[in-house]
Amino acid sequence: MEWLHQLADWLLGFAQGPWAVVVLVLNAFAESVLWIVPPDALLIPIALTRPQDAIWLAALVTAASVLGALLGHWLGLTVGRPILKKFFSERYVTRAETLFQKYGVWAILIAAFTPIPYKVFTILAGVLRLNRRDLLIGSIIGRGARFFLEGVLIFVYREQIESFLEHNLDWITWGVGIAVVAAVVGFAVFYRFRHKNGVAGQAGTGPGRP
């Protein structure tokens, strides 16, 4: 398993490198539209390697995520419901619509702060013609509260965190490596599942089918 340790070491080195922040911002933007990796998965390890910048990183992630939400809203307005059916399961879409019916614009804030797939809500907000200003307010509050909470905690406890990193680096590198492998495998399974369902759906609507 030496390769896993080497991968984790590389990732920790990458988190300290100049491109880490760029990747962090791009991921936060894309996650609000169609991407599946939550911003926290990159924000936390990158902020842990530079805790003095944790609050600034939280601000960048919040801004990028809100901009991505605006793109998701625009896609919902222009493409409509078909884009939801193409990229998301019916279960997620139905759940999101139920929350919109129950809480209105507050559903955006709930999705922005919790692990509920935020991208479903940004696109659905466009499909349902939700006011862009309401989307912005809910997104800024929800995403800001979530990411700034993580950033502030890392910034406040940075001395303890630095000490923890110094004494537990081997365990951390293994943990990072395992997490990355799990994420890659999960993405591959997700993609294969979506592709298989898409092929099955096309077969079910072909000639001769009821």
TORMI-91241 format. One record per residue: x, y, z of N, C-alpha, C, O, CB in turn; residue in one letter. Coordinates in steps of 0.05 Angstrom, whole numbers, padded with zeros to 5 digits, always signed. Glycine has a CB too. Example, Ala and Ser with C-alpha at 12.3 -4.5 7.8 and 13.67 -1.06 7.14 Angstrom:
REM TORMI-91241
+00264-00114+00156+00246-00090+00156+00264-00066+00156+00285-00066+00169+00226-00089+00181A
+00257-00045+00142+00273-00021+00143+00258+00001+00157+00268+00023+00161+00282-00012+00114S
This chain:
REM TORMI-91241
+00016-00024+00000+00000+00000+00000+00017+00025+00000+00008+00047+00007-00019+00000+00024M
+00042+00022-00008+00060+00045-00009+00050+00067-00027+00053+00091-00022+00088+00037-00017E
+00037+00059-00049+00026+00078-00068+00005+00096-00055+00003+00120-00062+00014+00064-00093W
-00010+00085-00037-00031+00101-00023-00018+00122-00006-00028+00145-00004-00049+00082-00006L
+00003+00115+00007+00018+00134+00024+00030+00156+00007+00029+00180+00014+00040+00120+00040H
+00041+00148-00016+00052+00168-00035+00031+00187-00046+00035+00211-00048+00067+00154-00058Q
+00007+00176-00052-00015+00192-00062-00023+00212-00041-00027+00236-00047-00038+00174-00070L
-00025+00203-00016-00033+00221+00006-00013+00243+00010-00020+00266+00014-00038+00206+00032A
+00013+00236+00008+00034+00256+00011+00033+00277-00011+00036+00300-00006+00062+00242+00011D
+00027+00267-00036+00025+00286-00058+00001+00304-00054+00003+00328-00060+00021+00270-00085W
-00021+00294-00045-00045+00310-00040-00040+00331-00019-00049+00354-00022-00069+00293-00033L
-00027+00323+00002-00021+00343+00023-00002+00365+00012-00004+00388+00019-00008+00329+00048L
+00018+00356-00005+00035+00376-00017+00020+00394-00036+00025+00418-00037+00058+00362-00032G
+00001+00382-00051-00016+00398-00069-00032+00419-00053-00036+00441-00062-00034+00380-00085F
-00043+00411-00030-00059+00429-00014-00043+00454-00005-00055+00474+00001-00070+00414+00011A
-00017+00451-00005+00000+00474+00003+00010+00489-00021+00023+00510-00019+00024+00464+00019Q
+00005+00479-00045+00015+00491-00070-00002+00514-00080-00024+00518-00070+00018+00470-00091G
+00008+00529-00100-00006+00552-00110-00032+00546-00125-00050+00563-00126+00012+00568-00128P
-00034+00521-00136-00058+00514-00152-00081+00504-00134-00103+00502-00144-00051+00494-00172W
-00075+00499-00110-00096+00488-00092-00120+00507-00090-00142+00498-00090-00084+00482-00064A
-00114+00533-00087-00136+00552-00083-00152+00555-00109-00176+00558-00108-00124+00580-00075V
-00138+00553-00132-00153+00555-00158-00172+00531-00161-00195+00535-00168-00132+00555-00181V
-00162+00507-00155-00178+00483-00156-00202+00485-00136-00224+00477-00142-00162+00458-00151V
-00196+00496-00113-00216+00499-00092-00239+00517-00102-00263+00510-00099-00204+00511-00066L
-00232+00539-00114-00252+00558-00124-00268+00546-00147-00293+00548-00148-00239+00584-00132V
-00254+00533-00166-00268+00521-00189-00287+00499-00180-00309+00496-00191-00247+00510-00209L
-00278+00483-00161-00295+00462-00150-00320+00473-00137-00342+00463-00141-00280+00444-00131N
-00317+00494-00121-00340+00506-00108-00360+00518-00128-00384+00516-00124-00331+00529-00089A
-00350+00529-00149-00367+00540-00170-00382+00518-00184-00407+00519-00188-00351+00556-00191F
-00368+00497-00192-00380+00475-00207-00399+00459-00191-00419+00449-00201-00358+00456-00218A
-00394+00456-00164-00411+00440-00147-00439+00452-00145-00458+00438-00139-00399+00438-00120E
-00441+00478-00149-00468+00491-00147-00484+00486-00172-00508+00493-00173-00465+00521-00143S
-00472+00474-00193-00486+00469-00218-00490+00439-00223-00513+00430-00224-00471+00483-00241V
-00468+00425-00228-00470+00397-00235-00450+00379-00221-00454+00354-00220-00468+00394-00265L
-00428+00390-00211-00406+00374-00200-00415+00361-00174-00433+00371-00160-00381+00391-00195W
-00402+00338-00166-00412+00323-00143-00394+00325-00118-00402+00316-00097-00414+00294-00151I
-00370+00337-00121-00352+00338-00098-00359+00363-00081-00356+00385-00091-00322+00340-00108V
-00367+00359-00056-00374+00383-00040-00350+00400-00034-00328+00390-00031-00387+00373-00013P
-00354+00427-00033-00331+00445-00028-00316+00439-00002-00292+00443-00001-00341+00473-00028P
-00331+00429+00018-00318+00424+00043-00295+00403+00041-00276+00404+00056-00339+00413+00063D
-00298+00385+00022-00279+00363+00018-00251+00375+00011-00231+00362+00016-00288+00344-00003A
-00251+00398-00002-00225+00411-00008-00220+00434+00011-00196+00439+00018-00226+00421-00037L
-00240+00449+00019-00236+00472+00037-00222+00464+00063-00203+00476+00071-00263+00486+00043L
-00232+00443+00075-00222+00435+00102-00192+00427+00100-00176+00437+00115-00238+00412+00113I
-00184+00408+00083-00156+00400+00082-00137+00423+00073-00115+00426+00083-00152+00377+00063P
-00147+00440+00054-00130+00462+00045-00127+00482+00068-00105+00493+00073-00141+00475+00020I
-00149+00488+00081-00148+00507+00104-00131+00496+00127-00118+00512+00141-00176+00514+00114A
-00131+00470+00131-00115+00458+00152-00085+00462+00147-00070+00463+00166-00122+00429+00155L
-00077+00462+00121-00049+00466+00115-00041+00495+00117-00017+00501+00118-00043+00455+00087T
-00060+00514+00117-00054+00542+00119-00076+00556+00136-00091+00572+00126-00053+00556+00091R
-00077+00548+00162-00099+00558+00179-00101+00588+00182-00122+00598+00188-00096+00546+00206P
-00079+00602+00178-00079+00631+00180-00096+00644+00157-00105+00667+00160-00051+00642+00179Q
-00101+00628+00136-00117+00638+00113-00145+00626+00112-00159+00629+00093-00102+00632+00087D
-00152+00612+00134-00177+00597+00133-00202+00614+00127-00220+00606+00112-00181+00582+00159A
-00204+00637+00140-00227+00654+00136-00228+00666+00108-00249+00667+00095-00227+00678+00157I
-00205+00673+00097-00203+00683+00070-00211+00661+00050-00226+00667+00031-00175+00694+00063W
-00203+00637+00055-00210+00615+00038-00240+00609+00039-00253+00603+00019-00195+00589+00046L
-00252+00612+00063-00281+00608+00066-00296+00630+00050-00317+00624+00038-00289+00610+00096A
-00286+00654+00049-00298+00676+00034-00297+00670+00004-00316+00674-00010-00285+00703+00040A
-00274+00660-00006-00271+00653-00034-00291+00630-00042-00303+00632-00063-00242+00644-00040L
-00292+00610-00025-00310+00587-00031-00339+00597-00031-00355+00588-00049-00306+00565-00010V
-00347+00614-00013-00374+00624-00012-00381+00639-00037-00402+00635-00049-00378+00642+00013T
-00363+00658-00045-00367+00674-00069-00369+00656-00094-00387+00660-00111-00345+00694-00073A
-00351+00637-00097-00352+00619-00120-00377+00602-00121-00389+00598-00142-00327+00601-00121A
-00385+00593-00097-00409+00576-00096-00434+00592-00103-00452+00582-00117-00413+00564-00068S
-00436+00617-00094-00459+00634-00101-00460+00640-00130-00481+00641-00143-00459+00660-00084V
-00437+00646-00142-00436+00650-00171-00445+00626-00187-00459+00628-00207-00407+00659-00180L
-00436+00602-00177-00445+00578-00190-00475+00574-00187-00488+00564-00206-00431+00554-00177G
-00487+00583-00165-00516+00581-00161-00530+00598-00182-00551+00590-00192-00524+00590-00133A
-00519+00621-00189-00531+00638-00209-00531+00625-00236-00550+00627-00252-00516+00665-00210L
-00509+00610-00242-00507+00596-00267-00528+00573-00267-00542+00569-00288-00479+00584-00272L
-00531+00559-00245-00551+00538-00243-00579+00549-00247-00596+00537-00261-00550+00525-00216G
-00585+00573-00236-00610+00586-00239-00615+00593-00268-00637+00589-00279-00612+00611-00222H
-00595+00603-00282-00598+00609-00310-00603+00585-00327-00619+00585-00346-00572+00624-00320W
-00589+00562-00321-00594+00537-00335-00623+00528-00331-00636+00519-00350-00575+00516-00326L
-00633+00531-00307-00661+00523-00302-00680+00540-00317-00701+00530-00327-00667+00525-00272G
-00674+00566-00320-00691+00584-00335-00691+00578-00365-00712+00578-00378-00683+00613-00331L
-00668+00572-00376-00665+00569-00405-00670+00541-00415-00683+00537-00436-00637+00578-00413T
-00661+00521-00400-00664+00493-00409-00689+00481-00397-00703+00465-00411-00640+00476-00400V
-00695+00487-00372-00720+00477-00360-00716+00450-00347-00694+00441-00341-00741+00476-00380G
-00739+00437-00342-00739+00411-00327-00722+00389-00340-00712+00372-00325-00767+00402-00325R
-00719+00387-00367-00704+00365-00378-00676+00363-00367-00665+00341-00364-00702+00369-00408P
-00663+00385-00359-00636+00383-00349-00636+00370-00321-00616+00356-00314-00623+00411-00347I
-00657+00373-00306-00660+00360-00280-00662+00330-00284-00649+00314-00270-00684+00370-00264L
-00678+00321-00304-00683+00293-00309-00658+00280-00320-00653+00256-00316-00706+00289-00328K
-00641+00295-00334-00617+00284-00346-00595+00278-00325-00581+00258-00327-00606+00302-00367K
-00592+00296-00306-00570+00294-00287-00577+00285-00259-00559+00277-00244-00556+00320-00286F
-00602+00286-00251-00609+00280-00224-00631+00259-00223-00648+00257-00241-00618+00305-00209F
-00631+00244-00201-00652+00223-00198-00679+00237-00191-00680+00259-00181-00644+00203-00176S
-00700+00222-00197-00727+00233-00192-00731+00237-00162-00746+00255-00154-00748+00213-00203E
-00718+00220-00146-00721+00223-00117-00710+00250-00107-00724+00262-00090-00705+00200-00103R
-00687+00258-00117-00676+00284-00108-00693+00307-00117-00698+00326-00102-00647+00287-00119Y
-00703+00306-00142-00719+00327-00153-00745+00329-00138-00754+00352-00131-00724+00323-00183V
-00758+00307-00132-00783+00307-00118-00779+00318-00090-00796+00334-00080-00795+00279-00116T
-00757+00310-00077-00752+00321-00050-00747+00351-00050-00757+00365-00032-00727+00307-00038R
-00733+00360-00070-00728+00389-00072-00754+00404-00077-00758+00425-00065-00708+00395-00095A
-00771+00394-00094-00797+00407-00099-00814+00408-00075-00828+00427-00069-00811+00394-00122E
-00813+00386-00059-00829+00385-00034-00819+00407-00015-00836+00420-00002-00827+00357-00021T
-00793+00410-00013-00782+00431+00005-00789+00459-00005-00795+00476+00011-00752+00428+00007L
-00789+00463-00031-00797+00489-00042-00826+00495-00035-00833+00517-00028-00792+00489-00072F
-00843+00475-00038-00871+00478-00033-00876+00484-00003-00894+00499+00004-00887+00454-00041Q
-00860+00472+00014-00864+00475+00043-00851+00500+00054-00863+00513+00071-00853+00451+00057K
-00827+00507+00044-00812+00529+00057-00807+00552+00038-00798+00573+00047-00786+00519+00066Y
-00814+00550+00013-00809+00572-00006-00779+00578-00009-00763+00559-00012-00824+00597+00004G
-00772+00603-00008-00744+00611-00012-00726+00600+00010-00702+00598+00006-00742+00641-00013V
-00737+00594+00034-00721+00583+00055-00709+00556+00048-00690+00547+00060-00738+00580+00081W
-00721+00543+00028-00710+00517+00019-00682+00520+00008-00665+00503+00011-00729+00504-00002A
-00677+00543-00005-00650+00549-00015-00630+00551+00008-00609+00539+00006-00650+00575-00031I
-00638+00565+00029-00620+00568+00052-00615+00541+00065-00592+00535+00072-00632+00587+00072L
-00635+00525+00067-00632+00498+00079-00613+00481+00063-00595+00468+00074-00660+00484+00082I
-00617+00481+00036-00600+00465+00019-00571+00476+00019-00552+00460+00017-00611+00464-00009A
-00568+00502+00021-00542+00514+00020-00525+00507+00045-00501+00506+00043-00544+00545+00018A
-00539+00503+00067-00524+00498+00092-00521+00469+00098-00501+00461+00111-00539+00512+00115F
-00539+00452+00089-00539+00424+00096-00527+00407+00074-00520+00418+00052-00568+00414+00102T
-00523+00381+00078-00512+00363+00058-00531+00357+00035-00524+00342+00016-00503+00338+00070P
-00556+00367+00036-00575+00363+00014-00562+00373-00012-00550+00394-00012-00602+00377+00019I
-00564+00358-00034-00552+00366-00060-00561+00395-00068-00583+00398-00078-00558+00346-00082P
-00543+00414-00065-00549+00442-00069-00555+00447-00099-00572+00464-00105-00527+00460-00060Y
-00541+00434-00116-00543+00438-00145-00572+00433-00155-00581+00447-00174-00524+00421-00161K
-00586+00414-00143-00613+00408-00151-00631+00433-00146-00648+00440-00162-00625+00384-00135V
-00625+00447-00124-00642+00470-00116-00635+00494-00133-00653+00510-00140-00637+00477-00087F
-00610+00498-00141-00603+00521-00157-00616+00520-00185-00627+00539-00195-00573+00524-00160T
-00616+00496-00197-00628+00492-00223-00658+00493-00221-00672+00505-00237-00619+00466-00236I
-00669+00479-00200-00698+00479-00196-00709+00507-00191-00731+00513-00198-00705+00460-00173L
-00693+00524-00177-00701+00551-00173-00706+00566-00199-00724+00582-00201-00680+00566-00156A
-00689+00560-00219-00694+00571-00245-00718+00560-00259-00733+00574-00272-00669+00568-00262G
-00721+00533-00257-00744+00520-00270-00770+00532-00258-00789+00536-00273-00743+00490-00265V
-00771+00536-00232-00795+00547-00219-00797+00577-00220-00815+00589-00208-00795+00537-00190L
-00778+00590-00234-00778+00619-00237-00775+00634-00211-00788+00655-00207-00804+00628-00252R
-00759+00623-00193-00754+00637-00168-00739+00663-00173-00720+00663-00189-00739+00619-00148L
-00746+00684-00159-00732+00709-00162-00702+00706-00157-00695+00694-00137-00744+00730-00144N
-00686+00717-00175-00657+00714-00172-00647+00728-00146-00628+00718-00134-00643+00727-00196R
-00659+00749-00138-00651+00762-00113-00655+00744-00089-00638+00742-00071-00667+00788-00109R
-00678+00730-00089-00683+00711-00067-00663+00689-00067-00654+00680-00045-00711+00700-00069D
-00655+00679-00091-00635+00658-00093-00608+00668-00081-00595+00654-00067-00631+00649-00122L
-00601+00693-00088-00576+00705-00079-00576+00707-00048-00556+00699-00035-00572+00732-00091L
-00598+00717-00037-00599+00721-00008-00597+00694+00007-00581+00691+00025-00625+00735+00000I
-00613+00674-00002-00612+00648+00011-00585+00635+00008-00576+00622+00026-00633+00631-00001G
-00573+00638-00016-00547+00625-00021-00525+00638-00004-00508+00624+00007-00540+00626-00050S
-00524+00664-00003-00503+00678+00012-00505+00671+00042-00485+00666+00054-00506+00709+00008I
-00529+00671+00052-00533+00665+00081-00526+00636+00087-00510+00630+00105-00562+00671+00090I
-00537+00617+00071-00533+00589+00076-00504+00580+00071-00492+00567+00088-00551+00573+00059G
-00494+00587+00047-00467+00579+00040-00446+00593+00058-00426+00581+00067-00461+00585+00011R
-00451+00619+00063-00433+00634+00080-00432+00623+00108-00410+00620+00120-00441+00663+00081G
-00455+00616+00120-00456+00605+00147-00440+00579+00148-00426+00573+00167-00485+00601+00156A
-00444+00562+00128-00431+00536+00127-00401+00538+00125-00386+00526+00141-00442+00519+00104R
-00391+00553+00105-00363+00554+00100-00348+00571+00120-00325+00565+00127-00357+00564+00072F
-00360+00593+00128-00347+00610+00148-00345+00596+00175-00326+00600+00190-00361+00637+00151F
-00365+00580+00182-00363+00564+00206-00339+00546+00206-00324+00545+00226-00389+00547+00210L
-00334+00533+00184-00311+00516+00182-00285+00532+00182-00266+00525+00196-00312+00499+00156E
-00285+00555+00168-00261+00571+00167-00254+00584+00194-00231+00584+00202-00264+00593+00147G
-00274+00594+00208-00270+00606+00234-00259+00586+00254-00241+00591+00269-00295+00619+00244V
-00271+00562+00254-00262+00541+00273-00233+00534+00268-00217+00531+00287-00280+00516+00270L
-00225+00531+00242-00198+00525+00236-00179+00548+00243-00157+00543+00254-00195+00518+00206I
-00188+00573+00238-00172+00596+00245-00168+00599+00275-00145+00604+00284-00184+00621+00233F
-00189+00595+00291-00188+00599+00320-00171+00578+00333-00156+00584+00351-00216+00599+00332V
-00173+00553+00323-00159+00531+00336-00135+00523+00320-00127+00500+00320-00178+00507+00339Y
-00123+00542+00306-00101+00535+00288-00076+00525+00303-00062+00507+00292-00093+00560+00271R
-00070+00535+00327-00047+00525+00341-00051+00496+00349-00032+00480+00346-00042+00542+00367E
-00075+00489+00358-00080+00461+00365-00080+00444+00340-00071+00421+00341-00107+00459+00379Q
-00090+00455+00318-00090+00440+00293-00062+00435+00283-00056+00413+00274-00107+00454+00272I
-00045+00455+00284-00017+00452+00275-00003+00431+00292+00013+00415+00282-00003+00479+00276E
-00008+00431+00318+00004+00412+00336-00006+00384+00329+00009+00364+00329-00002+00418+00365S
-00032+00382+00324-00044+00356+00316-00032+00345+00290-00026+00322+00288-00074+00358+00314F
-00029+00363+00271-00018+00355+00245+00011+00345+00248+00019+00326+00236-00019+00378+00225L
+00026+00359+00266+00054+00352+00270+00057+00324+00282+00076+00310+00275+00067+00373+00287E
+00039+00317+00300+00042+00292+00314+00026+00269+00302+00029+00246+00310+00033+00296+00343H
+00010+00275+00282-00007+00254+00270-00006+00254+00240-00025+00246+00226-00036+00257+00279N
+00017+00263+00228+00019+00265+00200+00015+00239+00185+00002+00238+00164+00046+00278+00192L
+00027+00217+00196+00024+00191+00182-00005+00183+00180-00014+00174+00159+00041+00170+00197D
-00020+00185+00203-00048+00178+00202-00064+00195+00183-00082+00185+00169-00060+00179+00230W
-00057+00221+00182-00071+00239+00164-00066+00232+00135-00085+00233+00119-00063+00268+00170I
-00041+00226+00128-00035+00219+00100-00050+00194+00091-00061+00193+00069-00005+00216+00097T
-00052+00175+00109-00067+00151+00103-00096+00157+00100-00110+00147+00081-00063+00129+00125W
-00107+00174+00118-00135+00181+00116-00142+00196+00091-00162+00190+00078-00143+00198+00140G
-00125+00214+00083-00129+00229+00058-00128+00211+00034-00145+00213+00016-00108+00251+00055V
-00108+00193+00033-00106+00174+00011-00130+00156+00008-00141+00153-00014-00081+00158+00014G
-00140+00145+00030-00163+00128+00030-00188+00144+00021-00204+00134+00006-00168+00116+00058I
-00190+00169+00031-00213+00185+00023-00214+00191-00007-00235+00190-00019-00213+00211+00039A
-00190+00196-00018-00189+00202-00047-00196+00177-00063-00211+00179-00083-00160+00211-00054V
-00185+00154-00055-00191+00129-00070-00221+00124-00068-00234+00116-00088-00176+00105-00058V
-00233+00128-00044-00262+00123-00041-00278+00142-00059-00298+00135-00070-00270+00127-00012A
-00269+00168-00061-00283+00187-00078-00281+00179-00107-00301+00182-00121-00271+00215-00074A
-00258+00170-00116-00255+00162-00144-00273+00138-00150-00286+00137-00171-00225+00155-00150V
-00272+00118-00132-00289+00094-00136-00319+00102-00136-00334+00092-00152-00283+00073-00114V
-00326+00120-00117-00354+00128-00116-00363+00143-00141-00385+00139-00150-00358+00147-00092G
-00345+00160-00152-00352+00174-00177-00355+00154-00200-00373+00157-00216-00331+00195-00183F
-00337+00134-00201-00339+00114-00222-00365+00098-00221-00378+00093-00241-00315+00095-00221A
-00372+00091-00196-00397+00076-00192-00421+00093-00200-00440+00084-00213-00400+00066-00163V
-00420+00118-00191-00442+00137-00198-00445+00140-00228-00467+00139-00239-00438+00164-00184F
-00423+00144-00242-00424+00148-00271-00434+00123-00285-00450+00125-00303-00396+00155-00281Y
-00425+00100-00276-00434+00075-00288-00464+00070-00284-00478+00061-00301-00418+00051-00277R
-00473+00077-00259-00501+00074-00253-00518+00092-00270-00539+00083-00280-00506+00079-00223F
-00510+00117-00273-00525+00136-00289-00525+00128-00318-00546+00130-00331-00513+00164-00286R
-00502+00118-00328-00501+00110-00356-00519+00085-00360-00533+00084-00381-00472+00103-00363H
-00518+00066-00342-00535+00042-00344-00564+00049-00344-00580+00038-00360-00528+00022-00322K
-00573+00067-00326-00601+00075-00325-00609+00090-00350-00631+00087-00360-00605+00093-00300N
-00590+00107-00361-00596+00121-00385-00601+00103-00409-00619+00107-00425-00574+00141-00392G
-00584+00082-00411-00587+00063-00433-00613+00047-00429-00628+00043-00449-00564+00043-00433V
-00619+00040-00404-00644+00025-00399-00669+00042-00405-00689+00032-00416-00645+00016-00370A
-00667+00068-00399-00689+00086-00405-00694+00090-00434-00717+00091-00444-00684+00113-00392G
-00672+00091-00450-00674+00094-00479-00686+00068-00491-00703+00070-00509-00648+00099-00492Q
-00679+00045-00480-00689+00020-00490-00719+00018-00484-00734+00007-00499-00674-00004-00478A
-00727+00028-00460-00755+00026-00452-00773+00044-00468-00798+00041-00468-00757+00033-00423G
-00762+00064-00482-00779+00083-00497-00776+00078-00527-00786+00094-00543-00772+00112-00491T
-00763+00056-00535-00758+00051-00563-00783+00040-00577-00804+00038-00564-00735+00031-00567G
-00781+00035-00604-00804+00025-00619-00814-00002-00608-00798-00019-00600-00796+00022-00649P
-00840-00005-00608-00851-00030-00599-00856-00031-00569-00869-00049-00559-00835-00052-00606G
-00845-00010-00554-00849-00010-00525-00875+00004-00519-00883+00022-00533-00825+00005-00511R
-00889-00004-00497-00914+00010-00489-00908+00038-00480-00927+00052-00473-00929-00006-00468P
